[in-house]
Amino acid sequence: MKKIIYSFIIIAILQLLFLDRCTTYNITTNDLFKSKDLKNSKSLIEKPQSKNYEIVPVEGTFPILYDSINNDFYVSNNKGLTKYDYLGNIVISDDLAKEKYTSVFDFANFIPYVFAENGVYDFSGKKLAYTKFLQILNSQNEIKDADFKLLFEKYYNEAEVVVYDTDRNFDYQADNLPMYFKIKNNWILLFSQKGDHRFTHSQNSEFETDTIGQIDFLNLPAKFADKRLIVLKNQKKRIYSTKQIGEKIDDNYLKMYSTQLLQEQKFDYQSSNSIQLISRKKDEYYYTGGYFNFPDWVSPSFINTAYYQVIYNNESLFFKEKAIKYFKNLECKNDLYLYELPKHLRTKSKVAFMHYAVNVGGYANDSTGIYEPIIKNAGLYILRQKTTANNLTRL
């Protein structure tokens, strides 16, 4: 009799394990086991809050840059920029969609200027300012070498700001690169000589070092005056808030390419703030195209609703978003990153940025023709003091 009872118990346990591990039934992750804070969690776009902080969607994408002098943040926004003040409020936002192209295409220079076809957009003030180029020279290689040398040296010596750019969307047959000179509040665009690629970020083997965030010309570095911006960092993953399309710039990347330098490498980004996955529940199978088309439950991967706690400046913010639990992995794939200022600058601003980066593809909506991701809400978010706290700070 005891053997029969034990057999039933073992079978029941195995059935529960099967339901919990291989089906969409939630046994150990049932809502019954969740705290009140988790049950009441909002999604990121619903602006989760604590007593003094809130999480708000950001207009834009990487890079995220910071002006340590004026205490402002900049985020790439299509062809333009969105600028936030030290409280996390938008000061200026313009995607410059009307422009044919702009320098935000690759954002190789960390500055609050956006260069377009006929002029410069300056985001560094309280209002967006546009200045048309006083002159555009050598766009068709019309200047002889000797004359170009004299002209370039004259502009370089006179200019308070000198910025070099890449070959984005210009006349590729001309095979020249743009150089921008700000002289007495006037901007001049001078194109380099044909085939003269003495620039960093241009696969030039002549350079022993290549500073990320600043294109330099051989022996004649760029001049940013007081306009150079710095990047934030996710200390846990050791990733900097540079452009995130393609390979991420992290400490391992900088060790691998030892000739590439980032001035923020010397800063201390240590932080006690964190994002923690507290609980989860299975929503549906996530089809991964398993071998031999086995049923999903043979090698089950799931789309989960995951519940998170953000610990920021000794306060907790709770939210829920989707995560992927692959059958081979012990932990959920959530791709959540918290980007913060270096420690020595955190007294100037209580703003941080979050990146929710889970991407498992999507599909085109036949009725609208719009691409809809399987997991929504991915993107950038700003973690800032709540509006009431912001108002009190201003008083």
Summary of the structure (lengths in Angstrom):
residues: 395
radius of gyration: 26.0
end to end distance: 78.2
largest distance: 103.7
contacts: 1149
relative contact order: 0.15
helix: 19%
strand: 35%
